Amino acid sequence: MRTFRDFMESALYDPERGFYSTRAQSADFYTAPELHPAFGAVLADRLAALLRREAAAAPGAGLTLVEAGCGDGTLAAQVARRLRERHADAAAGLRFALVERSRRDLTTAARRLTAFGLRVEAATSLDSLPRFRGALYSNELIDALPVHLLEKRAGEVREVYVDAENRTAAGPLSRPELEDAAAALRDTLEEGERHAVSLEARAWIAGAAARLESGFLVTVDYGKRFPSGAPNPPRAYRRHAQETDLTSRPGERDLTASVDFEVLIAAGAAAGLALESYQSLSRWLLDGGIQTWLGPDAGDDLALYKDRAQIKTLLHPEGMGEAFKVLVQRKAAA
Ligand SMILES: C[S@@+](CC[C@H](N)C(=O)[O-])C[C@H]1O[C@@H](n2cnc3c(N)ncnc32)[C@H](O)[C@@H]1O
C-alpha cells in the first residue's frame, strides 16, 4: 500500500506513463494561456511593472524572470512576446528562466523562447537555479502538486492509501505534519468527506522564497483561502469532464486539488514573503486592462465572437474568473 500522495505523484509524473509525461495540450483541460493570449499579455504587463519596481529598489542589479511549471512554454512565449513588444525597458538585460519537471516539455518551451532575443535558462527544478532578484510566476503549478488525502471514517480522520489494484483504504497518518490538519477536520468533516493536504505547496513556497533574493512571487491558480476544517476533495479530469473515481487508470487522467491560498500566505509569511495582493482572476485581469482586448463591436465577424467568448471565460464568475485567484507576495532586499 502507498499513500494517495505517492500514488498521485506517480500517476502524474511517472516518466513513461505519467499524465504530465504524455499530456496532449488542451486534451483534458484548458489552462488560461491555452484559452487566450490576452492572459499572458496582461500577466506580462503586470510583471513588467513589478520588475520596474524591483529595478528601482536595487538599481544596477541584473534581474531574472522565472516561470515555474511552464509546461510546453505557451504562457512563457506570450509573456516574452508582450515584453518585447511593449516593455523593452523592463526586458533589457532580463534573464528568463524556465523551470519544468517534464524534460519533454522543458525542451519544447526552451526552444520556443529562443525566438524572443532573451537570455534563456532551463531547469527541471527550482533548486538548481542560482538565487536571483526579480520575479517568479506560475500558473496552475500548485494545483498539480501531489497531495496527502485525509478522509473521515467511523468518526476518525484517517489517511487514504492505494493498493496494487488501485483500490483505496483508510490507514494511519503517514506524516506528523498531517496531525494539525486532521485535528482541525475531526469535528467539521462529514462521514466519508475528504480533504487534500498539500505539504508540497508549503515546501514549494519556502523553496521559492529561499531562491528569491528579493522581488515578487506571483501565483495564479484555482482555489481560495479555505476556512480551517473545510473539506477540499481532489478531482480527476479526462477530456474536459470531471470523473468521480480518482484511482483507476492512473496516468490517463489529470488529478488535481484546489489550492488553499491561506496556506500559501502563511507559509510565505514564515519564509519572509509579505502579502502584496490577493485577488480573483477576473478582478486582477480587469485591473490589468484586459477590457482593451474585447475591442469594438464585432458586427458579423464570427471569429471575433469566438475570440471574445474565450476572454469572457477568463473573466466570467462561473468560468475561471472567480474560481481562480492571483496571489502576489514580495520579498524585500535583506
Ligand atoms: C497544469 S500544468 C500548467 C502548465 C502551464 N503553466 C500552463 O499554464 O499552461 C502544471 C505543470 O507544472 C509542472 N510541474 C509540476 N510540479 C513541478 C515542479 N515541482 N517543478 C516544476 N514543474 C512542475 C508539470 O509538469 C506541468 O507541466
The ligand as an ORCA input file, in Angstrom:
! r2SCAN-3c Opt
* xyz 0 1
  C      -1.307     22.235    -15.095
  S       0.244     22.314    -15.844
  C       0.364     24.040    -16.200
  C       1.256     24.367    -17.365
  C       1.397     25.847    -17.701
  N       1.853     26.616    -16.563
  C       0.108     26.451    -18.217
  O      -0.412     27.356    -17.610
  O      -0.385     26.007    -19.269
  C       1.368     22.082    -14.474
  C       2.813     21.947    -14.898
  O       3.650     22.004    -13.741
  C       4.717     21.076    -13.900
  N       5.270     20.786    -12.562
  C       4.699     20.094    -11.558
  N       5.488     20.068    -10.459
  C       6.581     20.790    -10.763
  C       7.749     21.176    -10.048
  N       7.946     20.788     -8.784
  N       8.675     21.933    -10.687
  C       8.474     22.328    -11.963
  N       7.396     21.994    -12.705
  C       6.449     21.249    -12.114
  C       4.042     19.898    -14.587
  O       4.967     19.038    -15.212
  C       3.129     20.643    -15.583
  O       3.784     20.903    -16.797
*
